């Protein structure tokens, strides 16, 4: 009886009183830390384009060039009207000063229209405002296609610095996570050395659109997505988005899926098991 009692007491103390490391993990995808989505700035038909995966910059090559005959014709017409008004204004200066002043105002208004059309024509040549790599996998299919203003055609990303956009369900104790240090492993490569990282930001649990379809069920990810979403990015439940910065020099590539392991304050195993049980009941009953 004494031996049994001592053993039971030791188990109770070890499980219910002695603090133990409390860890968890979530899945994420690697993305460039700096990227700019490129949209068309004027209506036009695509005439030429830069191949994807080409380095670009503010002084670099044109990403995509389009033509718009309507704008070109409008500019010619406005410039012709301006030349006519200037001739009339010169003649009126010696005969009717009031008419000359009116023509000056008309020329000024016409100059504004000409500047607007020239801006639209210049916007038909898209350039990057930042240094990076031009990424547009489907750009070859755009030749000869008429694109309206605001159409997304690709992005420019800096591949020298990456971040991890991870997702965590609503049961994750985000307020208790140590943000100064997390452990990162590339999914599917358990033999690699784990990488260190730190949490940059935790977005509120109001997100319902995945950073990448690679995190969803359809692509082998761990997040349940809605059955009626063909793109595989609309989640069945809302989640936290957690952004993680890997250690300097980490050899991670954009698009890789990773597992991020985090730590919370140590607590007895019994408390950890009880919390897991409550989370399971809450998830099953959707409380």
C-alpha positions in Angstrom: 0.0 0.0 0.0 2.8 2.4 0.8 4.6 1.7 -2.4 1.4 2.1 -4.5 0.5 5.2 -2.6 3.9 6.7 -3.2 3.8 5.8 -6.9 0.4 7.4 -7.3 1.5 10.5 -5.4 4.5 10.8 -7.7 2.4 10.5 -10.8 -0.1 13.1 -9.5 2.7 15.5 -8.6 4.5 15.0 -12.0 1.3 15.4 -14.0 -0.6 17.9 -12.0 2.0 20.1 -10.3 5.3 20.0 -12.1 5.5 22.5 -15.0 6.3 21.0 -18.4 7.2 22.7 -21.7 4.0 23.7 -23.6 4.4 23.8 -27.3 2.3 24.0 -30.4 2.7 24.5 -34.1 1.0 25.9 -37.2 1.5 25.8 -40.9 2.6 28.6 -43.2 3.9 29.5 -46.6 7.0 31.5 -47.6 6.5 34.8 -49.5 8.7 37.7 -50.5 8.8 40.3 -47.8 8.5 43.2 -50.3 6.2 42.9 -53.3 4.1 45.2 -55.4 1.1 44.1 -57.4 1.1 45.6 -60.9 -2.2 46.8 -62.4 -2.9 48.4 -65.7 -3.2 52.2 -65.5 -5.1 52.8 -68.7 -7.3 50.9 -71.2 -5.3 49.3 -74.0 -4.4 46.3 -76.2 -1.3 44.5 -75.2 1.4 44.8 -77.8 4.6 43.5 -76.0 5.6 42.2 -72.6 8.6 41.3 -70.5 9.1 37.6 -69.8 8.4 36.4 -66.3 11.2 36.0 -63.8 13.2 38.9 -65.2 15.0 41.4 -62.8 13.4 44.8 -63.0 13.7 48.2 -61.4 12.6 51.9 -61.7 15.1 52.4 -64.5 14.7 48.9 -65.9 12.8 47.6 -68.9 9.1 48.1 -69.6 7.0 45.3 -68.0 4.1 45.5 -70.4 3.3 47.9 -73.3 -0.1 48.4 -74.8 -1.6 50.6 -77.5 -4.9 52.6 -77.6 -5.7 54.1 -81.0 -8.7 56.0 -79.5 -6.4 57.9 -77.1 -3.9 58.5 -79.9 -6.6 59.9 -82.1 -8.0 62.0 -79.2 -4.5 63.5 -78.6 -4.2 64.5 -82.3 -7.6 66.1 -82.3 -6.9 68.1 -79.1 -3.5 69.3 -80.4 -5.1 70.4 -83.7 -7.8 72.3 -81.8 -5.0 74.0 -79.7 -3.1 75.1 -82.8 -6.3 76.6 -84.2 -7.1 78.4 -81.0 -3.6 79.8 -80.8 -3.9 81.3 -84.3 -7.3 82.8 -83.4 -5.9 84.2 -80.2 -3.0 85.9 -82.0 -5.4 87.5 -84.4 -7.8 88.6 -81.7 -5.0 90.4 -79.7 -5.0 93.3 -82.2 -8.8 93.5 -82.7 -10.7 92.3 -79.6 -8.9 91.9 -76.2 -12.0 90.3 -74.6 -12.1 87.6 -77.2 -8.3 87.1 -76.9 -8.7 86.6 -73.1 -11.5 84.1 -73.7 -9.3 82.2 -76.1 -6.5 82.1 -73.6 -8.8 80.5 -71.1 -10.0 77.9 -73.7 -6.4 77.1 -74.5 -5.6 76.6 -70.8 -8.5 74.2 -70.4 -7.4 72.4 -73.6 -3.9 72.1 -72.2 -5.3 70.2 -69.2 -7.1 67.7 -71.5 -4.0 67.2 -73.5 -1.9 66.6 -70.4 -4.5 64.0 -69.2 -4.4 62.1 -72.5 -0.6 62.2 -72.6 -0.6 60.7 -69.0 -2.9 57.9 -70.1 -0.7 57.2 -73.2 2.4 57.2 -71.0 0.6 54.8 -68.6 0.3 52.2 -71.4 3.9 51.4 -70.7 4.0 49.7 -67.2 7.2 50.0 -65.2 8.2 48.8 -61.8 8.6 51.4 -59.0 10.8 49.0 -57.0 13.8 46.7 -57.5 12.8 43.0 -57.7 11.8 40.2 -60.0 8.9 40.5 -62.5 6.6 37.5 -61.8 3.8 37.0 -64.3 3.3 33.3 -65.3 0.4 34.0 -67.6 1.8 37.1 -69.3 2.4 35.3 -72.6 -1.4 34.8 -73.0 -2.0 38.5 -72.9 -0.5 39.4 -76.3 -3.2 41.2 -78.3 -5.7 41.1 -75.4 -7.5 44.4 -74.6 -7.1 45.1 -70.8 -9.2 47.6 -68.9 -7.7 50.1 -66.4 -7.0 48.4 -63.1 -6.5 44.9 -64.4 -3.9 42.9 -62.4 -1.2 41.5 -64.7 1.6 40.4 -62.3 3.8 41.4 -59.4 7.3 42.6 -58.7 8.9 40.9 -55.7 12.2 41.1 -53.9 13.4 37.5 -53.4 16.4 38.5 -51.2 14.2 38.8 -48.1 11.2 36.5 -47.3 8.6 36.2 -44.6 6.3 33.4 -43.5 2.5 33.9 -43.6 1.1 31.2 -41.3 -2.4 30.4 -40.2 -3.6 29.3 -36.7 -7.1 28.3 -35.7 -9.1 30.1 -33.1 -8.1 27.7 -30.3 -4.5 28.7 -30.6 -3.4 30.7 -27.4 -1.9 33.6 -29.4 -1.7 35.9 -26.4 0.7 33.5 -24.7 3.0 32.7 -27.6 6.6 33.8 -27.1 7.2 36.1 -30.0 11.0 36.4 -29.7 11.7 32.9 -30.9 10.0 30.2 -32.9 11.3 27.1 -34.7 10.8 26.7 -38.5 11.0 23.5 -40.5 10.3 23.0 -44.2 7.4 20.7 -44.6 8.4 17.3 -46.0 12.0 17.7 -45.0 12.3 16.5 -41.4 16.0 15.8 -41.6 16.9 19.5 -42.2 18.3 21.7 -39.5 15.5 23.7 -37.9 15.6 27.4 -38.5 15.1 30.1 -35.9 12.6 33.0 -36.4 10.5 35.5 -34.6 6.9 36.6 -34.9 6.4 40.0 -36.5 2.7 40.4 -36.2 -0.5 38.5 -35.3 -3.6 39.6 -37.2 -7.0 39.3 -35.5 -9.0 36.1 -35.8 -11.3 37.6 -38.4 -9.5 36.2 -41.4 -11.3 33.8 -43.8 -9.1 33.9 -46.9 -5.9 31.9 -46.9 -2.6 33.6 -47.9 -2.0 30.7 -50.4 -4.1 27.9 -51.7 -1.2 25.6 -50.7 -2.4 25.8 -47.1 -5.8 24.4 -47.9 -7.1 20.8 -47.9 -7.2 20.7 -51.7 -3.4 21.2 -52.0 -2.5 19.0 -49.1 -2.5 21.7 -46.4 -4.0 21.5 -42.9 -6.7 24.1 -43.2 -10.3 23.1 -44.0 -11.7 25.1 -47.0 -15.2 25.6 -48.2 -16.4 23.0 -50.6 -18.0 25.6 -52.9 -14.7 27.6 -53.3 -13.0 26.5 -56.5 -9.8 28.5 -55.7 -9.3 26.7 -52.4 -8.6 29.8 -50.4 -11.9 30.4 -48.6 -11.8 28.8 -45.2 -14.6 27.0 -43.4 -13.7 28.8 -40.1 -12.0 32.1 -39.3 -8.4 32.0 -38.3 -5.4 34.1 -37.0 -2.8 35.1 -39.6 0.7 35.1 -38.1 3.6 36.6 -39.9 7.0 35.3 -39.0 10.5 36.5 -40.0 13.1 33.7 -40.4 16.6 34.2 -39.2 19.1 36.1 -41.4 20.6 33.8 -44.0 17.8 31.2 -43.9 17.7 29.3 -47.2 13.9 29.5 -47.8 12.3 29.9 -51.2 9.1 31.7 -52.1 6.2 29.2 -52.2 7.6 26.7 -49.8 5.3 25.3 -47.0 6.8 25.3 -43.5 5.8 24.2 -40.0 6.3 26.8 -37.3 6.6 25.5 -33.7 6.0 28.0 -30.9 6.3 27.9 -27.1 3.9 29.2 -24.4 4.6 29.4 -20.7 5.3 26.1 -19.0 2.4 24.5 -17.2 1.6 21.0 -15.8 0.6 18.2 -18.2 -2.8 17.9 -16.6 -3.6 21.6 -17.4 -2.4 21.1 -21.0 -4.5 18.0 -21.4 -7.6 19.7 -19.9 -7.2 22.7 -22.3 -6.8 20.4 -25.3 -10.0 18.6 -24.2 -12.0 21.8 -23.9 -10.7 23.0 -27.3 -11.8 19.7 -28.9 -15.3 19.9 -27.4 -15.5 23.6 -28.5 -14.5 22.8 -32.0 -16.8 19.8 -32.4 -19.8 21.6 -30.9 -18.9 24.9 -32.7 -19.3 26.8 -29.4 
